[in-house]
Amino acid sequence: MEKTIYHLVKNTISQDVGEYFIKALIEEMPNEEIIELALKELKSIQYFVRIELDNWYYWKDKQKRLIELINKLK
């Protein structure tokens, strides 16, 4: 889950910042804000999940991780 949160936050920052900055930012973020980022990411990958081939699981796995993260943080 920590890796998923890290990448969600890193992808929202337009500047190239270090790992320690991102981790410090995550520590200060409320769960609601992380959930909001995960929901936005879920929305943006919906199309890829639908068209992903049956024997490929990248987008489906990502969707599953995001849903688990949201449920854990609620």
Beta strands, then each sheet from edge to edge (+ up, - down):
end
